[in-house]
Amino acid sequence: MSVDGWNTLLVLGGIRSGKSEFAESVVADAPTVRYVATAPAGDPEDTEWATRLAAHRARRPGSWTTEETAADPGRLAEVIAAAGPNETLLVDDLGGWVTVLLDPAHQPADDTATIAELAAAVRASAARLVLVSPEVGLSLVPTTPLGRAFTDALGATNRAVADACDAVALVVAGQTAWLKPAAAPTHPATPARAGQADVPTQAGPGQAGAPAQALDQAGAPAQAGPGQAGALAQAGPGQPGAADEALPEVLTPAAPAAPAPAPAGAPGQADWAAPTMALPMVATGLVIQPGMELPMPDDYTGPQAVDRLATLDIPGAGLGVLERVVGFAAATQGTATPRPWGPVRVLLLHGDHEGGASAGATPGESARRARQARAGKGALARLAAENGASLQVVETPTSAPIEEGPALTGERVESALRYGWRLAEQAADAGVQLLVLAACGAGTETAAAAVLAATAGAEPPAVLGRVMNERGEYDDAAWMVRCAAVRDALHRTRRSSREAKDILAELGGGDVAVATGVLLGATARRIPVLLDGPVGVAAGMVSRDLAGQARHWCLLPDHGGRPGVRLAADVLGLTPLLDLRLDLGEGATALAALPLLRSALTLAAGLPVHPALGGGDDEDFAEPEPAGPGPTSTDPEPEFAGPGPTSTEPEPEFAEPEPAGPGPTSTDPEPEFAGPGPTSTEPEPEFAEPEPAGPGPTSTDPEPEFAEPEPAGPGPTSTDPEPEFAETEPTSTEPEPEFAEPEPAGPGPTTIGPDEPVAPGRRAD
């Protein structure tokens, strides 16, 4: 199969018709191309011939290699037969090969046998092969023996090679008509360029064409886009020849409007809807074969995006395991600053498996779940609504008991693969940027376990999870029946091929086959896929043989605690991001984790670079000064203290305010270690110092510790009990706390010591 889908393709056309340019455009996207040149060098004095050859050489990309077979006509068949499945060959052209074949230097030779060898090599070719040949059967019969020999040999060659090729195209005046098959994807015509022509063919003198012959076509070639089937009969999904069956309705279960896709060319926007390849066309529709060359994610933008996270203005250590989400999105979007996925679509595959695979399943339960999803109810539909995702319920073929025979026929496997591919193409055309693969069906986990056992060499009990009935109880008897079904199926197919399509036919069944087609189609259209459950990972295992690039477009948010998913993830190189252990049905865990994945992408795309690494300044966050009129107080206030009306001076801790006038003052007890009073200088017990009260004679004699004061005058004295080591003052009758001094009661004579009065207006020394 070539880059555009064919395994072998013959391109016919007249002189300067554009056939060589068309053939070159067919293989233009191949990683490497081996150009097989068949034309002889010609006469050194023939400058016009040398100019034609030079023009062809200049048109070939630098990555192509060139191999010449003009020296030996039999060499062409050897080159084709020796080419591997990963190679792409462009043979240009068979007219030059016939010219060398008829050269007298190679005579006598059996022309018929040599042509038959070439046709056999083309038919058995494992490489992607495109051959170019002149169509000379539309002109008059040459009048010379050499001319007639050339046209006869070239006509026989074209017929034999066309019969061996999968597809044949005729280029006339730069326009392509498909001769085989009758309905084939059109390729854009390549305009002729000045100074360039098709590979020239040298022939003997008098060369002319054969009498005009009508083209025997099976109807006008139907025009179809890349990956689209021709006008085929409508049929149910999975039926042979049903390449154009109606796709299921796309539902939006009570979800907000999906964000519109970014305009083309916007930064960070990949070509979501750009087709990357067209599939081959045969009578039954599209063909999917092993070894397809599908696109890979960008190898550079993923690591660049992860390295960029280390420069962002993040308070902590970063996004942790979610860095892998950023790298995955960057690689699939082709930008180092990936954005959160926009439109999301959930594909719910519904298909049952008969026999022991569905042991323990409630009859009709899977159909009820599918109807529930269509009605916008149930866990999957509710989560889809929360994420603004559309939901598409896909009916897949019912699979026969695998312990007794194949689950599907080969024709239905082909149809299921094409059906899944078209589902992915439909999503891409609608602007979907992320697919979530889900499944509901009786026996789906058993079929997936059988596929894993066949592809990874696992034991069935090790990859098959326990069975839970509708009452929430484990049914170990049903689990043993399922294990036995897988065991018997593996024993039945022990001598069968382990090719991808054979595994799908023998063990996988309809849902796994459709899921495989979805992965391949999504890969071709560069759409990432969230896998969640056994069916998705089983499809990932099968897709490796059809296109190894598919697994690089898959992301596994959670393994769900399922042993089969763990094993497949390890084989596919998909490291689960989370360990939520949710069991809400296949696909629900991916939708539950989707907001978290989007949040990581939002931060990666929106956070600025840290100022220390050249990012923006943080001064924008400073609060402005108040600009209103009026005087304001700038004195510092104690923490949590309300503004006072008059005083802005800080007060000492636990201090009492001083009296504002000469009137009576409070004699309430002051707290321990209170500040000095205004009138008394009497020595305080330990930890206290007296404060002078005013002018007047004072006593400076030292007082003995614990001494009692002498009476101060004829006035009455207080007889209230004093605290330990202290006597009452002459004017205070209130009990004071320990170590406290009484306040003066008025402007009269006060006592500053235990035995001497002081007149008003005098200060104690």
Buried (B, 14 or more C-beta within 10 A) or exposed (E): BBBBBBBBBBBBBBBBBBBBBBBBBBBEBBEEBBBBBBBBEBEEEEEEBBEBBEBBEEEBEEEBEEBEBBEEBBBBBEBBBEBEEEBBBBBBBBBBBBBBBBBEEBEEBEBEEBBBBBBBBBBEBBBBBBBBBBBBBBBEEBEBEBBBBBBBBBBBBBEBBBEBBBBBBBBBEBEBBBBBBBBBBBBEBBEBEEEBBBBBBBBBEEBBBBEEEEEEEEEEBBEBEBBBBBEBEEBEBBBBBBBBBEBBEBBBBEBEEBBEBBEEEEEBBBEBBEBBBBBBBBEBBBBBBBBBBBBBBBEEBBBBBBEBBEBBBBEEEBBEEBBBBBBBBBBBBBBBBBBBBBBBBBBBBBBBBBBBBBBBBEEEBBBEBBBBBBEBBBBBBBBBBBBBBBBBBBBBBBBBBBBBEBBBBEBBBBBBBBBBBBBBBBBBEBBBBBBBBBBBBBBBBBBBBBBBBBBBEBEBBBBBBEBBEEEEEEBEEBBBBBBBBBBBBBEBBEEBEEEBBBBBBBBBBBBBBBBBBBBBBBBBBBBBBBBBBBBBBBBBBBBBBBBBBBBBBBBBBBBBEBBBBBBBBEBBEBEBBBEBEBEBBBBBBBBBBBEBBBBBBEBBBEBEEBEEEEBEEEEEEEEEEEEEEEEEEEEEEEEEEEEEEEEEEEEEEEEBEEEEEEEEBEBEBBEEEBBBBBBBBBBBBEEBEBBBBBEBBBBEEEBEEEEEBEEBEEEEBBEEEBBEEBBBBBBBBEBBEEBBBBBBBEEEBBBBBBBBBBEEEBBBE
